[in-house]
Amino acid sequence: MITRRPAGFLNVDLEIVSSRSLEPIVREMGKAVIVLYSGPGKGGSHFLNLEDARWSNTPDAAAVALCSAVERLSARGRQLWDRARRKEFNVGCDLIDGERMVQTGLRRQTLERIVALGATVGFTCYRGEKSGPGRAANRTQPIGSESKGAARAAGSRR
């Protein structure tokens, strides 16, 4: 059965921040993931951003595939995972111009797997291509700009 991709769903990124190099995790996960970035993070940390290599149709399928990749890590890889400062499954959505809303979620079973791995869940919504700064995605509700303090706090996460 082919599942229809929810409107606005882009992907699920797995973001990892550690004081140690995350290259062993990259090597172990191999072809199961696409590495979006692996390298220096803020304050001397190491940052890894990856996603499921299979272009999953739903947030659940993408998150479950990433959970499976983490669960398959060797004892050494799992120790590196467990010691990481931050591990976040981030669901990405596109705010589609002309659409009233974008709605997505994760099933309880998926959330339980993520929590069992010691990770958190985040959601990032991007403006659609046709929308601009300060312009509502659905043309009815204003989108406020982020305050400087909030932007600094968000930037310090990485």
N, C-alpha and C positions, 0 to 999 in steps of 0.2 A: 504494500500500500504506500503510495506517495503522499506525503504530508505537504499541504500547501504552506508556503512560507508566509508568516504573518506580515501584513503591511507594515513597513517601517523597520522591521527587524534586520539588523546588519550582521552581527556576529557576537560571539562571546570571547573576549580577550582574557587571558590569565596573566596577571601582573605579579611579579615576585621581586621583592627588595631584600637584599641580604648584605651582611658585612663580608661575606665570602663570595668568591667567584661562583657563578651559576652554570658555567660551561659543562660540568658533569651532568647536570639535569638536561641540558640541551642535547648532549650526546646520547643519553639514555632514551630520551623520548623520540629521538630520530625522526623518521618519516611520518609519525603520528601527528606531528605539529608543524606549523609554519612559524618560524621565528621572525617576529616583526622588529624586535630590537633586543640586542644582548650587549651590554657594555656598562660603562661607568654611569652611575646615578649621582644624585646630589650628596654632598658631604662625604665623599669617598665610598659610598655604597655601590653595590652591583645591582643593576636593574635588568630584568628579563621580561619581555612582553611577547606572548605567543598566542596562537589560536589553533583550533582543530584544523587539520589538513583536509578534512572532508567537506567543506562547505555545507554544513548542516542546515536543515530547513527550519529548525525551531531552536529557541534558546535552551530548552531542555536537552535536546539531542547534542548540541554543541557543548553544554556544560557537562553532560554525562561522558562524552568522549574525552574531555579534558580530565575529568575525575579518574577515568580509567587509565589515562596516561600517567597520572600521579601515582595511582595505586599499583602500577606495574614497576615502579622504581625499585632498584636494588636497595639493600639495607643502607649502603653508603649514600645513595641518592636520596633516600627517604630521610636520612639524618640531616642532610643539607636542607631539604624541604622543611623539615620540622623546625630547624634553627632560623629559618628566614624571618625577618622582621615583619614583613607584610606579604600576604598571599590573597589576592582578590580576583574573583571571577567577575568580570565587568561586562554586563549586557549592553551592547551598543544598539541604538535605534536612531533612525533618521526621521526628523520632523518633516513630514511630507507636505509640500505646499498644496493647499486646497483641501487637505484632509482635516477633519474635525479634531482627531486625536490619534495618538499611537498608544496602544495598550498591549502590554506583554507581562509575563510573569514566569515563575518557575514552580514546578510541582513540589509538594512536600518532600517526596522521596529524593528529589534532586538536591533540595536544600539540606536535607539530612546528610547526604554524602559529602557535600561541600563543608558543612560544619564538622563532620567527623574527620575531615582532612585538616582542620584547624584554619580554614580560610573564611573569608567574608565574601559578600556579594555587593556589587555596586551597579549602578545604571548610569549610562551616559547617553544623552540625547543630543544629536547634532542637527543643526539647521539644514533643511533641504536646500538643494542647489539654487532654487529660485528665490529663496528667502534671503533677506539681508539683515545686517545688524539692526536691532530694535524693531524689526518687522515681524509681526506674528506669523507663525507657520500656517495658521488657519484664517488669518486676516480678521479675526474678531477679538482676540485677546492680546494685549501687549506683552511682549517678552522683555522683562527688566534686565538690565545689564548687571553683571556680577560686581559687587563692591570690591575695591582694591584690597581690603582685608581678607575677603573670602578668596580672592584670586591668589593672594600670597599663601594662604593656608592650603589651598588645593595644590599649588605648585610645590609646596614643601613636602607633600606626601611622597614624591618620587625622589 
